[in-house]
Amino acid sequence: MEEIGSTSAHGVSFAGGGLDIAKFARQPQTIVRLLSWLFAIVVFACITTEGYINPVYSAEPKCIFNQSDSACHYAVGIGVIAFLACVAFLVLDVYMPYMSNAQHRKYAVMADLGFSGAWSFLWFVCFCLLASQWSRTHDVSGIPQDAARATVAFSFFSIATWGILTYFALGRFRRGAEDVTIPAYTEQPIDERTPYPPTYAPTSYNPTPYTPTTYSAYPDLSQQPTFTPNLEPTPGYQPPNY
């Protein structure tokens, strides 16, 4: 029997290996995901707490980014979804080593890859939108400028962190199941050209020549001595009386 296989699938050790919390926390992917989670909190927290002001000519609160409510709504939506997604993918990263099905791991990595790539693009759109609207805001009196600048800055940082997560997920997807974790056992194929299995085949064989013995069906009577009957009585022989 032959053992084939390796130690992991999609860059994660197989089920049964357990989870090393210290090693998991030091992984670059975990650190970058926690940073993405933190940046998302900063973005939507700055807008929800200080992103709206009451202009002197209106009683309705307006967005600090050029009074564009759509810009604030977009940033809050992207930030909240990114926050929830970071929590979900962190839980998935913890659960990944316990997945014994390589196909399920593939789906998890594909979901991470697709979401991270999409949110890298959406954060780029968010940064461009907030930066554009902030540059058009001329009346900054009464506006918490630090909150506005922090929102723009952390939107830009989020592009980088989600781009790195996309790169990590792409690397795990490309590796696929190259480092497998469960050893598989296969029988060696039998060579049909030999009359014996490979294990029991004789090392050398020298046949002994055999000369058959010829037998005749009937004896050759010509070689036997001629039988001559003896008609003279034996001396002293007396026939019995009846």
N, C-alpha and C positions, 0 to 999 in steps of 0.2 A: 504494500500500500504506500501511497505517496501523499504527503501533506503539502497542500498549497494554500496560500493566503497571506495576510498581513495583519495590521493592528488597528486600523480605523477606516471609517467611511465618511467621505465629504469633510475630511479634516478634523473629525471628532472621534474619540475613542469609542469602541463598541459598548453595548449594554453589558453590565456586569462589572465594569471597571470602577464604578462609583464616581463621585464628584469631589474634587479637591477645591474647596472654597478659596483658599489662598491662591492657588494657581489660576483659578477662574477669574478672580478679581484682578490679577496682574496681566491678563491677556490684553493685547492692544485693542481687539475688537470690543471687549467689555468696557475699557476705559473710554474709547471714542463714543460708544453708545451712551454712556453716562454723561459725557459732555454734551451730546446732542439733546439728551433729556433736560439737562440744566439750561442750555441755551433756549430751548423751547419755552421753559418756564419764564425766563427773563422776558422774552418777546411778548407773550400774551399777558403776563402780569403787568408789564409797563403800560400796555395799552388799556387794560381793564381798570387799572387804578388811576393812571394819570393821562390817559390818551384822549380824554374828552374835556372840553372847556365850554363855558357859557359865554358866547359873544355878547357885547354890550347891546347890540341891536336885535338879539334873539334870545328867547327864554329856553330854546331847545339846545341841548349840548351838541357840540360839533367836534369832529375829529381834529386833532392838532396838526395833522398832515394836510395842510391846505384845505381844511374843512371837508375832506373827502372821506365820507363814511365808508365807502366801499373799500378804501385802502386799509382802514382800521379793521373792518370785518374780515377782510381777506387774511390779514396778518394773525388775527385771533384764531380764526378757523384752522389755518395751517399750523399754528403753534400748539393748539389743543390736540389736534390729531397726531402731531409728531410726538407730543408728550405721552399719549396713550400707546402709540405704536412702540415707543422705546421700552415702556414697561412690558408690553406683550412680547417683544422680541427678546428681552432679557430673560423672561420666564421660559421662552422657547429655547434659548441657549442653555439654560440650566437643565431643561428636560431632554435636550438632544442626546446626551450620552446614554439615556435609558431607552432610546428608540432602537429596537432590534431589527426593524424593517428598513433596509437601505432605501426603498422606494419612498417611504414616508420622510426620511431625511432629505431626499432629493427635493420633495415638494416644499419642505420647510426652507431649504436654501434658496429655491426658486422664488418663494414668497418674499424672503428677505432681499434678494437681488432686485426683484421688480419694484418693491416698495421703496427701497433706498434710492434706486435710480430715479423714480418718479419724484420723490421728495427733494432730491438734489435740484431737480429742475424747478419745482414749485418754490423752493426757497430762493432760487435765483430770480424768479419772477417777483417774489415778495420783496426782495432787496431792491430790485430795480424800481418797483412801484413806490416803495416808501422813500427811497432816495430822490426820485423824481418829484414826488409831492412835497417833500421837505424843502427841496431847493426852490419850489414855487411859493413857499410860505414866506411872505414878506413881513407881515405883522406878527411878531413873536412876543409881543407884550402880554404877560400873563400866561405864557405857554411854558410848561416845564421842559426846558430844552434838553436837560440831561436825560430825561426819560425818552425823548424823541431820538436823541443821538444813540442811546443804548439800544433802542429797538432796531435802528438801522444797522448798527455795528454787529449785534448778535444775529441778525438775519444773514449778514455776510458770513459770519463764523459758521452758521448752520450749513451753508452751502459746502464748506470745506469738510465738516464732520460727516455729513451724509454722503458726500462724494467718496470719502475714505471708507465708509461702511459699504458702499457699492463696490469698491475695489476688493475689499475683503470677501464679500459674498461672491463676487465673480471668481476669485481665486478658489474658494471652496467648491463652487459649481464645476470649475474646470478640472479640479482634481478628481471629482466624482468618487467612485469606489475603488480608486487605485490602491489605497491602503485599506484592504479589507480587514475585518476583525475576526470573523469566525473561520477557523481552519476547516477546509473541506478535504475529504478523503476519497480517492479514486483508485480503482483497480488498474494495474498495469495491463495493457492490451496483450493478448496472447498472439504470438507469431504463428500464423496458420501454415507457414512453410515448413515447420519442423513437426515431427510426429509426437514430440513430448512438450509439455509446458516448459517455459524458460527455466523455472526453478529446478526441475527434475531431469533436464536434458543431460545425457551421458557426455563426459568430457571427450572420450575417444572410444571407438568401436572397431575392432578388427575381426571380421568374420572368418571362421575356420572352414577350409574347403571340405566338402562332403562328397564321398564317392559311393553311390548306392550299390548294394549287393544284388546280383541277378539270381533269381530262383526259377527253376523249370516246373511246370505244372505236373508233369508225369515223369517218373524215373526212366532212365534209359535202360531198357531190358537187355540190350545187346551187351552191356558190360557185366551182367550177372552170370554166375556159373551155371552150367547146365545141370538140371535135376535128373538123376537116374534112379528109378525105384528099385529097392532091394527085395527080390521075390524069394530068396532062400530063407527057410525058417531058422529061427535062432536055436542053437544047440541047447538041449535040456528043457525046451519049452513044451509043456503039456497043455493041451486045450482043456478047458473046463468041461465037466460033465453036467448035462442039463436033464 
